[in-house]
């Protein structure tokens, strides 16, 4: 995350902090030449005072890097900046990828499903907008510890434990986080926890891509903990970490897009996750079906989901609704969702 912080500081936050918390005296680095003038253009040595986070590229700091009472290495500035990055960058990823999925992949015929909620997309986005800034508060300390050198992040491939590890780190990351999230997710379905923390995400029986991040803040944070713990336990290359962070957000959207392109024995795709939203206590895994199979919670997606004609048929929807309502009663009690009349009107029109 130090790479992201350096890039963000250079192009955005140096100027931001120089405006929000300006210094009374310029924070010249100690190795600046003594006879330099007060114009930054003549101070060629200034950029050397701020070291690059990676050997693969260099970013020369602008004059704003030295114009805040909080220099770049100030712990409070780093925390606040990382919080803003986590929140705002997370929102950008969410809206970009979820919108692309919603426009080009998501089947809008889902709007006519009897369990599609009134104003559902608006509600999903609203829940995300509430949760993101709160989740970021709990996430930023992990990033801060990484930036300040407490993790096992490395820069050059030669710094890996052994050469092959540069490739093995990816399946290791998937395996570790998949295992941890399975048990965290399953725990969130415990009756004493579910209604308080996890039910807000299960409000969406037929989710759209915008439901991907529509969690209770502590639910979303709990399921993200394995991602943040990993680089404190295992070595992880810095650019790989950034790429995996983006991949995680993409994957979370992918399993909520309702397009069942893969009926894989191993991959926990959108079809498997739809089974989870419909029937609650199945398919807790994030990336694979391995731990659901070992834990006895795997439910194979219905064959009907892999044909558009059958997955959108009234027969299939009636069957889903009947079983879902039975299980929903057992898990939640009375159903307090507002399905409205619009989906029913559209359903009659389509059917």
C-alpha positions as MATLAB code, in Angstrom:
seq = 'XXXXXXXXXXXXXXXXXXXXXXXXXXXXXXXXXXXXXXXXXXXXXXXXXXXXXXXXXXXXXXXXXXXXXXXXXXXXXXXXXXXXXXXXXXXXXXXXXXXXXXXXXXXXXXXXXXXXXXXXXXXXXXXXXXXXXXXXXXXXXXXXXXXXXXXXXXXXXXXXXXXXXXXXXXXXXXXXXXXXXXXXXXXXXXXXXXXXXXXXXXXXXXXXXXXXXXXXXXXXXXXXXXXXXXXXXXXXXXXXXXXXXXXXXXXXXXXXXXXXXXXXXXXXXXXXXXXXXXXXXXXXXXXXXXXXXXXXXXXXXXXXXXXXXXXXXXXXXXXXXXXXXXXXXXXXXXXXXXXXXXXXXXXXXXX';
ca = [
       0.000    0.000    0.000;
       3.006    2.333    0.271;
       3.107    2.494   -3.536;
      -0.520    3.627   -3.657;
       0.197    6.128   -0.894;
       3.205    7.573   -2.733;
       1.307    7.953   -6.008;
      -1.692    9.471   -4.228;
       0.502   11.901   -2.297;
       2.332   13.004   -5.426;
      -0.740   13.686   -7.532;
      -3.357   14.616   -4.940;
      -2.667   14.631   -1.228;
       0.513   16.739   -1.087;
      -1.500   19.664   -2.370;
      -4.504   18.688   -0.239;
      -2.544   18.661    3.026;
      -0.637   21.825    2.121;
      -4.027   23.525    1.861;
      -5.758   21.891    4.825;
      -2.812   22.055    7.224;
      -0.170   24.421    5.822;
       3.172   24.835    7.528;
       4.393   28.127    8.900;
       7.932   27.335    7.704;
       8.766   25.193    4.724;
       9.833   21.662    5.614;
      13.113   21.712    3.716;
      14.841   18.350    3.869;
      18.060   18.241    5.831;
      20.158   17.487    2.765;
      18.950   20.510    0.822;
      21.787   22.783   -0.161;
      22.290   25.586    2.297;
      22.589   28.348   -0.287;
      19.460   27.403   -2.221;
      17.017   30.183   -2.872;
      13.462   30.092   -1.637;
      12.192   29.140   -5.073;
      11.656   25.422   -5.347;
      12.731   25.348   -8.976;
      16.316   26.037   -7.902;
      16.336   23.399   -5.167;
      17.318   20.366   -7.236;
      18.115   18.314   -4.140;
      14.622   18.504   -2.634;
      13.160   15.361   -4.248;
      15.917   13.224   -2.752;
      14.528   13.846    0.741;
      11.496   11.673   -0.007;
      12.440    8.130   -0.884;
      10.542    6.079   -3.438;
       8.424    3.178   -2.235;
       9.582    1.018   -5.132;
      12.652    0.599   -7.301;
      10.550    0.273  -10.447;
       9.682    3.937  -10.876;
      10.472    7.328   -9.362;
       8.061   10.185   -8.714;
       9.610   13.575   -8.021;
       7.681   15.350   -5.254;
       6.219   18.707   -6.124;
       6.748   21.790   -3.991;
       3.519   20.960   -2.145;
       5.224   17.941   -0.551;
       7.088   20.366    1.728;
       4.300   22.843    2.423;
       2.282   21.058    5.109;
       2.790   20.938    8.850;
       2.290   17.192    8.396;
       5.137   15.799    6.260;
       4.545   12.626    4.308;
       5.914   10.361    7.036;
       3.700   11.831    9.778;
       1.672    8.952   11.225;
      -1.546   10.958   11.537;
      -1.304   12.198    7.979;
      -0.627    8.671    6.754;
      -3.634    7.308    8.637;
      -5.985    9.997    7.360;
      -4.711    9.667    3.802;
      -4.996    5.887    3.851;
      -8.511    6.199    5.226;
      -9.508    8.499    2.374;
      -7.831    6.226   -0.181;
      -9.579    3.150    1.214;
     -12.947    4.859    1.214;
     -12.782    6.860   -2.020;
     -10.726    4.408   -4.087;
     -13.064    1.643   -2.901;
     -16.063    3.648   -4.068;
     -14.469    4.280   -7.460;
     -13.823    0.557   -7.961;
     -17.324   -0.232   -6.781;
     -19.123    2.191   -9.070;
     -16.941    1.517  -12.114;
     -17.019   -2.280  -12.023;
     -20.548   -2.632  -10.640;
     -21.895   -0.227  -13.256;
     -20.097   -2.003  -16.095;
     -21.456   -5.320  -14.851;
     -24.941   -3.889  -14.398;
     -25.008   -2.433  -17.923;
     -23.293   -5.174  -19.913;
     -23.681   -8.432  -17.934;
     -26.546   -8.340  -15.446;
     -29.820   -9.666  -16.852;
     -32.396   -6.936  -16.314;
     -35.191   -9.474  -16.564;
     -34.317  -10.154  -12.914;
     -36.361   -7.039  -12.118;
     -39.472   -9.152  -12.659;
     -38.469  -11.862  -10.189;
     -41.044  -12.051   -7.353;
     -38.264  -11.610   -4.780;
     -36.717   -8.546   -6.369;
     -37.229   -5.623   -3.984;
     -38.886   -2.317   -4.596;
     -36.202    0.286   -5.480;
     -33.577   -2.399   -4.901;
     -30.650   -0.848   -6.800;
     -31.134    2.434   -4.974;
     -31.226    0.585   -1.639;
     -28.105   -1.431   -2.468;
     -26.162    1.710   -3.357;
     -27.443    3.495   -0.256;
     -26.297    0.646    2.004;
     -22.880    0.666    0.323;
     -22.509    4.431    0.721;
     -23.238    4.073    4.431;
     -20.937    1.114    4.949;
     -17.865    2.110    2.934;
     -16.643    5.031    5.095;
     -17.195    3.008    8.272;
     -15.426   -0.094    6.943;
     -12.532    2.139    5.914;
     -12.025    3.270    9.522;
     -11.243   -0.307   10.564;
      -9.276   -1.118    7.417;
      -6.920    1.880    7.419;
      -4.918    0.723   10.508;
      -3.868   -2.443    8.636;
      -2.644   -0.343    5.723;
      -0.869    2.015    8.121;
       1.032   -0.855    9.721;
       2.048   -2.100    6.273;
       3.253    1.354    5.185;
       5.307    1.701    8.357;
       7.084   -1.572    7.717;
       5.374   -4.066    9.995;
       4.181   -6.404    7.230;
       6.073   -8.824    5.000;
       5.625   -6.912    1.768;
       8.615   -6.932   -0.562;
       9.464   -4.971   -3.688;
      11.935   -6.747   -5.966;
      11.187  -10.324   -7.103;
      14.677  -11.191   -5.885;
      13.492  -10.391   -2.339;
      11.060  -13.323   -2.392;
      11.843  -16.324   -0.168;
      12.639  -18.267   -3.347;
      12.126  -17.540   -7.040;
       9.043  -19.720   -7.497;
       7.308  -17.917   -4.633;
       6.649  -14.949   -6.936;
       4.108  -17.214   -8.642;
       3.012  -19.289   -5.662;
       1.967  -16.221   -3.666;
      -1.210  -15.920   -5.759;
      -2.689  -19.400   -5.153;
      -1.477  -19.171   -1.546;
      -3.379  -15.907   -1.096;
      -6.532  -17.428   -2.632;
      -6.277  -20.602   -0.539;
      -5.642  -18.783    2.754;
      -8.351  -16.170    2.337;
     -10.877  -18.676    1.000;
     -10.430  -20.854    4.074;
     -10.677  -17.948    6.513;
     -13.640  -16.288    4.825;
     -15.530  -19.574    4.735;
     -15.435  -19.842    8.519;
     -16.047  -16.134    9.110;
     -19.003  -16.188    6.723;
     -20.389  -19.331    8.292;
     -20.051  -17.788   11.751;
     -22.000  -14.748   10.548;
     -24.924  -17.088    9.922;
     -25.040  -18.121   13.572;
     -28.511  -17.209   14.901;
     -27.038  -14.898   17.559;
     -25.101  -12.904   14.944;
     -27.005  -13.199   11.692;
     -29.912  -10.792   12.258;
     -27.672   -8.020   13.594;
     -24.694   -8.186   11.258;
     -25.312  -10.332    8.190;
     -29.012   -9.960    7.456;
     -28.535   -6.519    5.799;
     -26.594   -8.261    3.021;
     -29.219  -11.012    2.741;
     -31.883   -8.416    2.214;
     -31.095   -8.908   -1.466;
     -32.599  -12.279   -2.408;
     -31.944  -11.630   -6.096;
     -28.893   -9.344   -5.914;
     -27.628   -6.996   -8.577;
     -23.913   -6.108   -8.945;
     -24.556   -3.125   -6.671;
     -25.284   -5.546   -3.809;
     -21.647   -6.670   -3.855;
     -20.558   -4.174   -1.191;
     -23.962   -3.571    0.429;
     -23.082   -4.936    3.888;
     -23.418   -3.971    7.479;
     -20.039   -2.222    8.065;
     -18.803   -4.781   10.588;
     -19.918   -7.647    8.351;
     -17.984   -6.279    5.404;
     -14.928   -5.602    7.547;
     -15.014   -9.053    9.193;
     -14.981  -10.780    5.816;
     -12.109   -8.581    4.629;
      -9.835   -9.310    7.620;
      -8.116  -12.332    5.986;
      -7.012  -10.139    3.073;
      -5.327   -7.713    5.443;
      -3.858  -10.334    7.767;
      -2.211  -12.279    4.933;
       0.774   -9.908    4.329;
       1.588   -9.994    8.048;
       1.893  -13.784    7.952;
       3.177  -14.478    4.435;
       5.495  -12.498    2.149;
       3.651  -10.654   -0.621;
       5.076   -8.585   -3.453;
       3.881   -4.974   -3.363;
       2.425   -4.798   -6.858;
       0.836   -8.207   -6.398;
      -0.861   -6.834   -3.285;
      -2.355   -3.893   -5.183;
      -3.482   -6.189   -8.010;
      -5.087   -8.616   -5.568;
      -6.865   -5.751   -3.822;
      -8.459   -4.766   -7.145;
      -9.186   -8.410   -8.001;
     -11.013   -8.955   -4.713;
     -13.352   -6.063   -5.430;
     -13.924   -7.302   -8.974;
     -14.620  -10.842   -7.777;
     -17.109   -9.639   -5.165;
     -19.047   -7.917   -7.940;
     -18.700  -10.914  -10.256;
     -20.424  -13.339   -7.873;
     -23.380  -10.968   -7.575;
     -23.921  -10.298  -11.289;
     -26.482  -13.071  -11.840;
     -24.840  -14.286  -15.046;
     -24.222  -17.979  -14.534;
     -21.561  -18.622  -17.138;
     -19.642  -21.307  -15.243;
     -20.969  -24.478  -13.688;
     -17.613  -25.385  -12.195;
     -16.967  -28.162   -9.717;
     -14.355  -26.037   -7.942;
     -15.064  -22.347   -8.586;
     -17.591  -20.575   -6.379;
     -19.093  -18.427   -9.118;
     -22.256  -16.378   -9.403;
     -24.485  -19.460   -9.598;
     -23.147  -20.844   -6.314;
     -23.503  -17.500   -4.628;
     -27.063  -17.109   -5.921;
     -27.836  -20.373   -4.120;
     -26.502  -18.716   -0.983;
     -28.723  -15.641   -1.326;
     -31.773  -17.719   -2.166;
     -31.365  -20.475    0.403;
     -29.220  -18.847    3.111;
     -27.240  -21.665    4.740;
     -25.252  -22.963    1.773;
     -22.142  -22.031   -0.206;
     -20.263  -19.818    2.246;
     -17.013  -19.929    0.260;
     -15.570  -16.905   -1.504;
     -13.480  -18.309   -4.349;
     -13.884  -22.082   -4.304;
     -16.370  -24.752   -3.271;
     -13.687  -26.754   -1.436;
     -14.525  -25.783    2.134;
     -18.272  -25.989    1.542;
     -17.796  -29.546    0.290;
     -15.612  -30.456    3.272;
     -17.907  -28.616    5.690;
     -21.131  -30.157    4.401;
     -22.594  -26.810    3.309;
     -22.225  -27.129   -0.453;
     -25.326  -26.904   -2.607;
     -24.925  -27.490   -6.317;
     -26.615  -24.829   -8.454;
     -29.750  -25.991  -10.204;
     -29.214  -26.986  -13.826;
     -31.986  -24.561  -14.783;
     -29.761  -21.607  -13.902;
     -27.497  -22.245  -16.869;
     -30.159  -21.736  -19.510;
     -31.662  -18.273  -19.843;
     -35.040  -19.660  -20.870;
     -35.327  -21.908  -17.825;
     -33.661  -19.620  -15.269;
     -36.122  -16.837  -16.124;
     -39.174  -19.094  -16.379;
     -42.186  -18.787  -14.123;
     -41.869  -22.454  -13.177;
     -38.300  -21.970  -11.921;
     -39.125  -18.740  -10.113;
     -42.138  -20.284   -8.405;
     -40.014  -23.217   -7.277;
     -37.292  -20.869   -5.965;
     -39.828  -18.695   -4.184;
     -41.566  -21.583   -2.474;
     -38.341  -23.052   -1.078;
     -36.846  -19.651   -0.277;
     -39.899  -18.599    1.747;
     -39.764  -21.808    3.776;
     -36.063  -21.397    4.586;
     -36.400  -17.655    5.148;
     -39.056  -18.298    7.776;
     -36.759  -20.733    9.571;
     -33.748  -18.408    9.483;
     -35.299  -14.959    9.923;
     -38.891  -15.335   11.053;
     -41.295  -12.866    9.484;
     -40.134  -11.377    6.183;
     -39.824   -7.592    6.525;
     -38.653   -6.956    2.936;
     -40.686   -4.643    0.708;
     -41.129   -6.335   -2.648;
     -43.586   -3.682   -3.820;
     -46.053   -4.047   -6.659;
     -43.762   -3.072   -9.534;
     -42.023   -6.442   -9.837;
     -45.341   -8.233   -9.733;
     -46.764   -5.972  -12.423;
     -43.712   -6.486  -14.642;
     -43.767  -10.208  -13.996;
     -47.339  -10.524  -15.187;
     -46.506   -8.451  -18.244;
     -43.488  -10.593  -19.139;
     -45.009  -13.932  -18.295;
];
